[in-house]
Amino acid sequence: YQGHFSWEKYLKETGAVAAPSSCFKQSLTPPVNEFKVGMKLEAQDPRNTTSTCIATVVGLTGSRLRLRLDGSDNKNDFWRLVDSSEIQPIGSCEKNGGMLQPPLGFRLNASSWPMFLLKTLNGSEMAPSRIFHKQEPPAPEQNSFQVGMKLEAVDRKNPHFICPATVGALRGVEVLVTFDGWRGAFDYYCRYDSRDIFPVGWCSLTGDNLQPPGTKAVLPKSLGVLTDGSVESPAMNPTPTVGRPPGQRGRKSGRRKIKVTGSWSQ
Ligand code: MLZ
């Protein structure tokens, strides 16, 4: 269910262009997700990337897996694409001469790790190696994003969400991902070949639930009104401000916003 959000209408309304798929380190057709809830695999501990841990698939969304490290709590779930190089079949670590590690924040005494590992794997359903993807798609040779281009991006503060976003700035190999309608609170810089950014239309291909843009977008200033009910005094700058570059956001250049109704919190 895509809400009532339509990229086609939205791109027309904003006069923006979608970043071409050649900008992204993503496959043209999203990778097939044949995993099932309950399957176990090996994953890099996101909080301690040098350790390989046992993870359980606790949810599925589009081409992504919601993972929980065995021996960890339910507060540190993370999401990975099925073609991520950070997941692999059980047995891979040992095959490569490594040793499975307890997750950061292992619930039990470190000395009970070997027995815990034995028990958690015993009788478990291991994700078969054929459902892993051999490799990640190749990274584009260079950062070819341009400021103003639209994309879909993981909200890193709420990583289960993929949301409409705009390239706000470029910084070498990095891209500023700005979330439409959220006034900067969720924005982040990432490398152009990050696996957290996708071309427009990705979610409708994978069946992921694309969030609608936030309601805190600033409308063209000629109207002097913010969509959340707050009012902005008439400004010098007549350009539309949805998805505008940073440095032009917020209370710059002597403009004042007066809150009338609604909440500023995000
Ligand atoms: N906690 C927020 C979720 C906002 C998600 C924004 N994504 C760019 C809320 O209360 O709505």
py3Dmol code that shows the C-alpha trace and the ligand (Angstrom):
import py3Dmol

protein = """\
ATOM      1  CA  TYR A   1       0.000   0.000   0.000  1.00  0.00           C
ATOM      2  CA  GLN A   2       1.621   3.232  -1.156  1.00  0.00           C
ATOM      3  CA  GLY A   3      -0.655   5.591   0.789  1.00  0.00           C
ATOM      4  CA  HIS A   4      -1.998   8.107  -1.678  1.00  0.00           C
ATOM      5  CA  PHE A   5       1.436   9.245  -2.654  1.00  0.00           C
ATOM      6  CA  SER A   6       2.151   9.271  -6.374  1.00  0.00           C
ATOM      7  CA  TRP A   7       5.645  10.092  -7.601  1.00  0.00           C
ATOM      8  CA  GLU A   8       4.228  10.996 -10.978  1.00  0.00           C
ATOM      9  CA  LYS A   9       1.977  13.718  -9.572  1.00  0.00           C
ATOM     10  CA  TYR A  10       4.585  14.812  -7.043  1.00  0.00           C
ATOM     11  CA  LEU A  11       7.357  15.251  -9.617  1.00  0.00           C
ATOM     12  CA  LYS A  12       4.995  17.335 -11.729  1.00  0.00           C
ATOM     13  CA  GLU A  13       3.944  19.453  -8.759  1.00  0.00           C
ATOM     14  CA  THR A  14       7.492  20.076  -7.579  1.00  0.00           C
ATOM     15  CA  GLY A  15       8.948  20.388 -11.065  1.00  0.00           C
ATOM     16  CA  ALA A  16      11.732  18.082  -9.904  1.00  0.00           C
ATOM     17  CA  VAL A  17      13.496  15.245 -11.658  1.00  0.00           C
ATOM     18  CA  ALA A  18      14.184  11.744 -10.381  1.00  0.00           C
ATOM     19  CA  ALA A  19      17.828  10.758 -10.021  1.00  0.00           C
ATOM     20  CA  PRO A  20      18.561   8.253 -12.826  1.00  0.00           C
ATOM     21  CA  SER A  21      19.031   4.664 -11.690  1.00  0.00           C
ATOM     22  CA  SER A  22      22.637   4.802 -12.972  1.00  0.00           C
ATOM     23  CA  CYS A  23      23.462   7.029  -9.959  1.00  0.00           C
ATOM     24  CA  PHE A  24      22.775   4.218  -7.470  1.00  0.00           C
ATOM     25  CA  LYS A  25      24.482   1.087  -6.241  1.00  0.00           C
ATOM     26  CA  GLN A  26      21.252  -0.892  -6.636  1.00  0.00           C
ATOM     27  CA  SER A  27      20.207  -3.546  -9.118  1.00  0.00           C
ATOM     28  CA  LEU A  28      17.783  -2.433 -11.842  1.00  0.00           C
ATOM     29  CA  THR A  29      15.306  -5.099 -10.806  1.00  0.00           C
ATOM     30  CA  PRO A  30      15.249  -5.356  -7.012  1.00  0.00           C
ATOM     31  CA  PRO A  31      16.710  -8.636  -5.724  1.00  0.00           C
ATOM     32  CA  VAL A  32      14.202 -11.415  -5.029  1.00  0.00           C
ATOM     33  CA  ASN A  33      13.523 -12.007  -1.349  1.00  0.00           C
ATOM     34  CA  GLU A  34      13.101 -15.728  -0.640  1.00  0.00           C
ATOM     35  CA  PHE A  35      13.870 -15.519   3.063  1.00  0.00           C
ATOM     36  CA  LYS A  36      11.314 -16.521   5.710  1.00  0.00           C
ATOM     37  CA  VAL A  37      10.774 -15.275   9.233  1.00  0.00           C
ATOM     38  CA  GLY A  38      12.694 -17.499  11.658  1.00  0.00           C
ATOM     39  CA  MET A  39      15.581 -18.317   9.324  1.00  0.00           C
ATOM     40  CA  LYS A  40      19.076 -17.883  10.713  1.00  0.00           C
ATOM     41  CA  LEU A  41      22.133 -16.523   8.961  1.00  0.00           C
ATOM     42  CA  GLU A  42      25.449 -14.819   9.680  1.00  0.00           C
ATOM     43  CA  ALA A  43      25.541 -11.037   9.809  1.00  0.00           C
ATOM     44  CA  GLN A  44      28.057  -8.346  10.630  1.00  0.00           C
ATOM     45  CA  ASP A  45      27.241  -6.799  13.997  1.00  0.00           C
ATOM     46  CA  PRO A  46      26.269  -3.235  12.970  1.00  0.00           C
ATOM     47  CA  ARG A  47      27.607  -1.890  16.266  1.00  0.00           C
ATOM     48  CA  ASN A  48      30.876  -3.784  16.019  1.00  0.00           C
ATOM     49  CA  THR A  49      31.538  -4.353  12.349  1.00  0.00           C
ATOM     50  CA  THR A  50      34.575  -6.571  12.837  1.00  0.00           C
ATOM     51  CA  SER A  51      32.444  -9.315  14.366  1.00  0.00           C
ATOM     52  CA  THR A  52      30.335 -11.841  12.565  1.00  0.00           C
ATOM     53  CA  CYS A  53      27.289 -12.961  14.555  1.00  0.00           C
ATOM     54  CA  ILE A  54      24.267 -15.221  14.230  1.00  0.00           C
ATOM     55  CA  ALA A  55      21.130 -13.329  13.263  1.00  0.00           C
ATOM     56  CA  THR A  56      17.498 -14.343  12.922  1.00  0.00           C
ATOM     57  CA  VAL A  57      15.130 -12.965  10.311  1.00  0.00           C
ATOM     58  CA  VAL A  58      12.360 -11.368  12.391  1.00  0.00           C
ATOM     59  CA  GLY A  59      10.626  -9.578   9.532  1.00  0.00           C
ATOM     60  CA  LEU A  60      10.548  -9.098   5.766  1.00  0.00           C
ATOM     61  CA  THR A  61       9.843  -5.952   3.809  1.00  0.00           C
ATOM     62  CA  GLY A  62      10.342  -5.764   0.055  1.00  0.00           C
ATOM     63  CA  SER A  63      13.947  -6.718  -0.736  1.00  0.00           C
ATOM     64  CA  ARG A  64      14.966  -6.160   2.872  1.00  0.00           C
ATOM     65  CA  LEU A  65      15.287  -8.332   5.973  1.00  0.00           C
ATOM     66  CA  ARG A  66      14.644  -7.208   9.516  1.00  0.00           C
ATOM     67  CA  LEU A  67      17.387  -8.889  11.543  1.00  0.00           C
ATOM     68  CA  ARG A  68      17.993  -9.489  15.237  1.00  0.00           C
ATOM     69  CA  LEU A  69      21.308 -10.805  16.558  1.00  0.00           C
ATOM     70  CA  ASP A  70      20.933 -13.986  18.625  1.00  0.00           C
ATOM     71  CA  GLY A  71      21.780 -13.227  22.239  1.00  0.00           C
ATOM     72  CA  SER A  72      20.935  -9.534  21.769  1.00  0.00           C
ATOM     73  CA  ASP A  73      17.723  -7.732  22.802  1.00  0.00           C
ATOM     74  CA  ASN A  74      14.783  -6.692  20.615  1.00  0.00           C
ATOM     75  CA  LYS A  75      15.764  -3.001  20.736  1.00  0.00           C
ATOM     76  CA  ASN A  76      18.591  -3.206  18.213  1.00  0.00           C
ATOM     77  CA  ASP A  77      16.969  -4.700  15.131  1.00  0.00           C
ATOM     78  CA  PHE A  78      18.507  -3.674  11.818  1.00  0.00           C
ATOM     79  CA  TRP A  79      17.530  -3.936   8.168  1.00  0.00           C
ATOM     80  CA  ARG A  80      19.611  -5.339   5.310  1.00  0.00           C
ATOM     81  CA  LEU A  81      18.984  -5.792   1.606  1.00  0.00           C
ATOM     82  CA  VAL A  82      18.931  -9.466   0.632  1.00  0.00           C
ATOM     83  CA  ASP A  83      21.892  -8.773  -1.698  1.00  0.00           C
ATOM     84  CA  SER A  84      23.940  -7.111   1.072  1.00  0.00           C
ATOM     85  CA  SER A  85      27.531  -8.305   1.447  1.00  0.00           C
ATOM     86  CA  GLU A  86      27.007  -8.028   5.220  1.00  0.00           C
ATOM     87  CA  ILE A  87      24.938 -11.213   5.372  1.00  0.00           C
ATOM     88  CA  GLN A  88      25.980 -14.762   4.500  1.00  0.00           C
ATOM     89  CA  PRO A  89      24.931 -18.387   5.066  1.00  0.00           C
ATOM     90  CA  ILE A  90      25.731 -20.056   8.368  1.00  0.00           C
ATOM     91  CA  GLY A  91      29.097 -21.774   8.069  1.00  0.00           C
ATOM     92  CA  SER A  92      30.707 -19.052   5.942  1.00  0.00           C
ATOM     93  CA  CYS A  93      32.603 -17.492   8.828  1.00  0.00           C
ATOM     94  CA  GLU A  94      34.179 -20.783   9.854  1.00  0.00           C
ATOM     95  CA  LYS A  95      34.942 -21.671   6.238  1.00  0.00           C
ATOM     96  CA  ASN A  96      36.940 -18.440   6.022  1.00  0.00           C
ATOM     97  CA  GLY A  97      38.861 -19.279   9.188  1.00  0.00           C
ATOM     98  CA  GLY A  98      36.874 -16.889  11.383  1.00  0.00           C
ATOM     99  CA  MET A  99      34.999 -17.424  14.632  1.00  0.00           C
ATOM    100  CA  LEU A 100      31.411 -16.421  15.372  1.00  0.00           C
ATOM    101  CA  GLN A 101      31.260 -13.712  18.027  1.00  0.00           C
ATOM    102  CA  PRO A 102      28.638 -12.799  20.627  1.00  0.00           C
ATOM    103  CA  PRO A 103      26.837  -9.557  19.703  1.00  0.00           C
ATOM    104  CA  LEU A 104      27.742  -6.304  21.401  1.00  0.00           C
ATOM    105  CA  GLY A 105      25.500  -6.261  24.479  1.00  0.00           C
ATOM    106  CA  PHE A 106      25.303 -10.082  24.720  1.00  0.00           C
ATOM    107  CA  ARG A 107      22.624 -10.763  27.351  1.00  0.00           C
ATOM    108  CA  LEU A 108      24.558 -13.516  29.150  1.00  0.00           C
ATOM    109  CA  ASN A 109      27.958 -13.916  30.733  1.00  0.00           C
ATOM    110  CA  ALA A 110      30.673 -14.034  28.041  1.00  0.00           C
ATOM    111  CA  SER A 111      31.741 -17.470  29.299  1.00  0.00           C
ATOM    112  CA  SER A 112      28.385 -18.932  28.335  1.00  0.00           C
ATOM    113  CA  TRP A 113      28.784 -17.908  24.677  1.00  0.00           C
ATOM    114  CA  PRO A 114      29.988 -21.311  23.320  1.00  0.00           C
ATOM    115  CA  MET A 115      27.034 -23.135  24.882  1.00  0.00           C
ATOM    116  CA  PHE A 116      24.607 -20.388  23.814  1.00  0.00           C
ATOM    117  CA  LEU A 117      25.869 -20.688  20.221  1.00  0.00           C
ATOM    118  CA  LEU A 118      25.407 -24.459  20.265  1.00  0.00           C
ATOM    119  CA  LYS A 119      21.858 -24.153  21.584  1.00  0.00           C
ATOM    120  CA  THR A 120      20.754 -21.314  19.324  1.00  0.00           C
ATOM    121  CA  LEU A 121      21.878 -23.205  16.200  1.00  0.00           C
ATOM    122  CA  ASN A 122      20.610 -26.618  17.323  1.00  0.00           C
ATOM    123  CA  GLY A 123      17.480 -27.532  15.378  1.00  0.00           C
ATOM    124  CA  SER A 124      17.223 -24.057  13.874  1.00  0.00           C
ATOM    125  CA  GLU A 125      16.210 -23.297  10.320  1.00  0.00           C
ATOM    126  CA  MET A 126      19.296 -22.014   8.497  1.00  0.00           C
ATOM    127  CA  ALA A 127      18.696 -19.852   5.450  1.00  0.00           C
ATOM    128  CA  PRO A 128      19.845 -21.997   2.486  1.00  0.00           C
ATOM    129  CA  SER A 129      22.802 -20.580   0.562  1.00  0.00           C
ATOM    130  CA  ARG A 130      20.875 -20.534  -2.740  1.00  0.00           C
ATOM    131  CA  ILE A 131      18.661 -17.677  -1.506  1.00  0.00           C
ATOM    132  CA  PHE A 132      21.662 -15.406  -0.866  1.00  0.00           C
ATOM    133  CA  HIS A 133      22.731 -13.212  -3.739  1.00  0.00           C
ATOM    134  CA  LYS A 134      26.238 -13.880  -5.023  1.00  0.00           C
ATOM    135  CA  GLN A 135      27.334 -10.262  -4.917  1.00  0.00           C
ATOM    136  CA  GLU A 136      26.230  -6.699  -4.443  1.00  0.00           C
ATOM    137  CA  PRO A 137      25.495  -4.727  -7.605  1.00  0.00           C
ATOM    138  CA  PRO A 138      28.509  -2.758  -8.875  1.00  0.00           C
ATOM    139  CA  ALA A 139      28.947   0.795  -7.603  1.00  0.00           C
ATOM    140  CA  PRO A 140      28.703   3.534 -10.244  1.00  0.00           C
ATOM    141  CA  GLU A 141      32.142   4.863 -11.121  1.00  0.00           C
ATOM    142  CA  GLN A 142      31.488   8.287  -9.680  1.00  0.00           C
ATOM    143  CA  ASN A 143      29.056  10.458  -7.790  1.00  0.00           C
ATOM    144  CA  SER A 144      26.690  11.562 -10.535  1.00  0.00           C
ATOM    145  CA  PHE A 145      23.887  12.892  -8.338  1.00  0.00           C
ATOM    146  CA  GLN A 146      22.833  16.506  -8.754  1.00  0.00           C
ATOM    147  CA  VAL A 147      21.307  18.849  -6.210  1.00  0.00           C
ATOM    148  CA  GLY A 148      17.515  18.789  -6.446  1.00  0.00           C
ATOM    149  CA  MET A 149      17.186  15.237  -7.764  1.00  0.00           C
ATOM    150  CA  LYS A 150      14.531  13.071  -6.090  1.00  0.00           C
ATOM    151  CA  LEU A 151      15.089   9.615  -4.662  1.00  0.00           C
ATOM    152  CA  GLU A 152      13.807   7.139  -2.071  1.00  0.00           C
ATOM    153  CA  ALA A 153      15.906   6.799   1.074  1.00  0.00           C
ATOM    154  CA  VAL A 154      15.997   4.875   4.325  1.00  0.00           C
ATOM    155  CA  ASP A 155      15.194   7.145   7.268  1.00  0.00           C
ATOM    156  CA  ARG A 156      18.204   6.216   9.425  1.00  0.00           C
ATOM    157  CA  LYS A 157      16.446   7.313  12.601  1.00  0.00           C
ATOM    158  CA  ASN A 158      13.504   5.047  11.721  1.00  0.00           C
ATOM    159  CA  PRO A 159      15.207   2.496   9.481  1.00  0.00           C
ATOM    160  CA  HIS A 160      12.040   0.539   8.750  1.00  0.00           C
ATOM    161  CA  PHE A 161      10.848   3.601   6.761  1.00  0.00           C
ATOM    162  CA  ILE A 162      11.776   4.392   3.184  1.00  0.00           C
ATOM    163  CA  CYS A 163      10.757   7.966   2.340  1.00  0.00           C
ATOM    164  CA  PRO A 164      10.723  10.437  -0.547  1.00  0.00           C
ATOM    165  CA  ALA A 165      13.883  12.540  -0.470  1.00  0.00           C
ATOM    166  CA  THR A 166      15.841  15.158  -2.378  1.00  0.00           C
ATOM    167  CA  VAL A 167      19.574  15.573  -2.939  1.00  0.00           C
ATOM    168  CA  GLY A 168      20.278  18.681  -0.856  1.00  0.00           C
ATOM    169  CA  ALA A 169      24.003  19.044  -1.479  1.00  0.00           C
ATOM    170  CA  LEU A 170      27.061  17.229  -2.792  1.00  0.00           C
ATOM    171  CA  ARG A 171      30.370  16.892  -0.964  1.00  0.00           C
ATOM    172  CA  GLY A 172      32.897  14.865  -2.932  1.00  0.00           C
ATOM    173  CA  VAL A 173      31.764  11.238  -2.842  1.00  0.00           C
ATOM    174  CA  GLU A 174      28.980  12.182  -0.440  1.00  0.00           C
ATOM    175  CA  VAL A 175      25.346  13.144  -0.966  1.00  0.00           C
ATOM    176  CA  LEU A 176      23.133  15.058   1.461  1.00  0.00           C
ATOM    177  CA  VAL A 177      19.839  13.173   1.670  1.00  0.00           C
ATOM    178  CA  THR A 178      17.060  15.576   2.712  1.00  0.00           C
ATOM    179  CA  PHE A 179      13.630  14.205   3.549  1.00  0.00           C
ATOM    180  CA  ASP A 180      10.735  15.981   1.872  1.00  0.00           C
ATOM    181  CA  GLY A 181       8.422  17.662   4.323  1.00  0.00           C
ATOM    182  CA  TRP A 182      10.562  17.221   7.456  1.00  0.00           C
ATOM    183  CA  ARG A 183      12.645  20.400   7.661  1.00  0.00           C
ATOM    184  CA  GLY A 184      15.974  18.713   8.089  1.00  0.00           C
ATOM    185  CA  ALA A 185      15.459  16.700  11.256  1.00  0.00           C
ATOM    186  CA  PHE A 186      16.158  13.366   9.554  1.00  0.00           C
ATOM    187  CA  ASP A 187      18.686  14.472   6.926  1.00  0.00           C
ATOM    188  CA  TYR A 188      22.074  12.803   6.607  1.00  0.00           C
ATOM    189  CA  TYR A 189      25.143  12.629   4.411  1.00  0.00           C
ATOM    190  CA  CYS A 190      26.010   9.273   2.883  1.00  0.00           C
ATOM    191  CA  ARG A 191      28.313   8.030   0.150  1.00  0.00           C
ATOM    192  CA  TYR A 192      26.801   8.078  -3.345  1.00  0.00           C
ATOM    193  CA  ASP A 193      27.074   4.274  -3.394  1.00  0.00           C
ATOM    194  CA  SER A 194      25.222   3.779  -0.089  1.00  0.00           C
ATOM    195  CA  ARG A 195      22.788   0.862  -0.022  1.00  0.00           C
ATOM    196  CA  ASP A 196      20.282   3.075   1.847  1.00  0.00           C
ATOM    197  CA  ILE A 197      19.281   5.140  -1.188  1.00  0.00           C
ATOM    198  CA  PHE A 198      17.140   4.007  -4.095  1.00  0.00           C
ATOM    199  CA  PRO A 199      15.791   5.349  -7.374  1.00  0.00           C
ATOM    200  CA  VAL A 200      12.255   6.716  -7.534  1.00  0.00           C
ATOM    201  CA  GLY A 201       9.885   3.767  -8.022  1.00  0.00           C
ATOM    202  CA  TRP A 202      11.991   1.285  -5.997  1.00  0.00           C
ATOM    203  CA  CYS A 203       9.351   0.674  -3.326  1.00  0.00           C
ATOM    204  CA  SER A 204       6.598   0.154  -5.836  1.00  0.00           C
ATOM    205  CA  LEU A 205       8.790  -2.540  -7.449  1.00  0.00           C
ATOM    206  CA  THR A 206       9.674  -4.307  -4.192  1.00  0.00           C
ATOM    207  CA  GLY A 207       6.300  -3.892  -2.491  1.00  0.00           C
ATOM    208  CA  ASP A 208       7.985  -1.907   0.284  1.00  0.00           C
ATOM    209  CA  ASN A 209       5.748   0.696   1.861  1.00  0.00           C
ATOM    210  CA  LEU A 210       6.970   4.132   0.718  1.00  0.00           C
ATOM    211  CA  GLN A 211       6.081   6.737   3.357  1.00  0.00           C
ATOM    212  CA  PRO A 212       4.366   9.896   2.098  1.00  0.00           C
ATOM    213  CA  PRO A 213       6.363  13.148   2.420  1.00  0.00           C
ATOM    214  CA  GLY A 214       6.027  14.940   5.757  1.00  0.00           C
ATOM    215  CA  THR A 215       3.604  17.810   6.187  1.00  0.00           C
ATOM    216  CA  LYS A 216       6.198  20.292   7.356  1.00  0.00           C
ATOM    217  CA  ALA A 217       7.202  21.382   3.878  1.00  0.00           C
ATOM    218  CA  VAL A 218       7.518  25.088   3.349  1.00  0.00           C
ATOM    219  CA  LEU A 219       5.242  26.222   0.531  1.00  0.00           C
ATOM    220  CA  PRO A 220       6.292  28.886  -1.949  1.00  0.00           C
ATOM    221  CA  LYS A 221       6.910  31.954   0.149  1.00  0.00           C
ATOM    222  CA  SER A 222       4.563  34.082  -1.893  1.00  0.00           C
ATOM    223  CA  LEU A 223       1.866  32.358   0.157  1.00  0.00           C
ATOM    224  CA  GLY A 224       3.639  33.094   3.430  1.00  0.00           C
ATOM    225  CA  VAL A 225       2.183  29.964   4.969  1.00  0.00           C
ATOM    226  CA  LEU A 226       3.769  26.744   6.185  1.00  0.00           C
ATOM    227  CA  THR A 227       1.697  23.621   5.688  1.00  0.00           C
ATOM    228  CA  ASP A 228       1.783  22.759   9.373  1.00  0.00           C
ATOM    229  CA  GLY A 229      -0.212  25.880  10.135  1.00  0.00           C
ATOM    230  CA  SER A 230       2.662  28.162  11.021  1.00  0.00           C
ATOM    231  CA  VAL A 231       3.109  31.451   9.215  1.00  0.00           C
ATOM    232  CA  GLU A 232       6.197  32.867   7.659  1.00  0.00           C
ATOM    233  CA  SER A 233       6.588  36.556   7.002  1.00  0.00           C
ATOM    234  CA  PRO A 234       6.869  37.550   3.335  1.00  0.00           C
ATOM    235  CA  ALA A 235      10.383  36.931   2.125  1.00  0.00           C
ATOM    236  CA  MET A 236      12.762  38.242  -0.465  1.00  0.00           C
ATOM    237  CA  ASN A 237      13.388  34.835  -1.970  1.00  0.00           C
ATOM    238  CA  PRO A 238      10.640  33.828  -4.401  1.00  0.00           C
ATOM    239  CA  THR A 239      11.942  30.362  -5.258  1.00  0.00           C
ATOM    240  CA  PRO A 240       9.871  27.317  -4.274  1.00  0.00           C
ATOM    241  CA  THR A 241      11.398  25.768  -1.193  1.00  0.00           C
ATOM    242  CA  VAL A 242      10.344  22.151  -1.251  1.00  0.00           C
ATOM    243  CA  GLY A 243      13.551  20.148  -1.232  1.00  0.00           C
ATOM    244  CA  ARG A 244      15.751  23.225  -1.450  1.00  0.00           C
ATOM    245  CA  PRO A 245      19.442  22.973  -0.648  1.00  0.00           C
ATOM    246  CA  PRO A 246      20.599  23.334   2.968  1.00  0.00           C
ATOM    247  CA  GLY A 247      21.761  26.705   4.041  1.00  0.00           C
ATOM    248  CA  GLN A 248      18.542  28.042   2.638  1.00  0.00           C
ATOM    249  CA  ARG A 249      16.455  26.155   5.138  1.00  0.00           C
ATOM    250  CA  GLY A 250      15.305  27.357   8.507  1.00  0.00           C
ATOM    251  CA  ARG A 251      15.523  30.873   9.778  1.00  0.00           C
ATOM    252  CA  LYS A 252      18.242  32.268   7.549  1.00  0.00           C
ATOM    253  CA  SER A 253      18.415  35.691   5.966  1.00  0.00           C
ATOM    254  CA  GLY A 254      16.377  37.511   8.589  1.00  0.00           C
ATOM    255  CA  ARG A 255      13.093  35.768   7.881  1.00  0.00           C
ATOM    256  CA  ARG A 256      10.910  35.030  10.866  1.00  0.00           C
ATOM    257  CA  LYS A 257       8.536  32.173  11.384  1.00  0.00           C
ATOM    258  CA  ILE A 258       5.681  32.618  13.806  1.00  0.00           C
ATOM    259  CA  LYS A 259       4.094  29.483  15.085  1.00  0.00           C
ATOM    260  CA  VAL A 260       0.312  29.703  14.974  1.00  0.00           C
ATOM    261  CA  THR A 261      -0.989  26.198  15.468  1.00  0.00           C
ATOM    262  CA  GLY A 262       0.319  22.670  15.436  1.00  0.00           C
ATOM    263  CA  SER A 263       3.548  21.316  16.778  1.00  0.00           C
ATOM    264  CA  TRP A 264       7.141  21.917  15.871  1.00  0.00           C
ATOM    265  CA  SER A 265       8.173  18.513  17.106  1.00  0.00           C
ATOM    266  CA  GLN A 266       8.952  15.834  14.599  1.00  0.00           C
TER     267      GLN A 266
END
"""
ligand_1 = """\
11
MLZ
N 8.784 9.972 14.739
C 8.256 10.570 13.564
C 8.535 9.717 12.364
C 8.999 10.571 11.298
C 9.543 9.856 10.115
C 10.203 10.828 9.198
N 10.848 10.237 8.116
C 11.617 11.142 7.325
C 6.795 10.856 13.755
O 6.427 10.973 14.858
O 6.034 10.989 12.811
"""
view = py3Dmol.view(width=600, height=400)
view.addModel(protein, "pdb")
view.setStyle({"model": 0}, {"cartoon": {"style": "trace"}})
view.addModel(ligand_1, "xyz")
view.setStyle({"model": 1}, {"stick": {}})
view.zoomTo()
view.show()
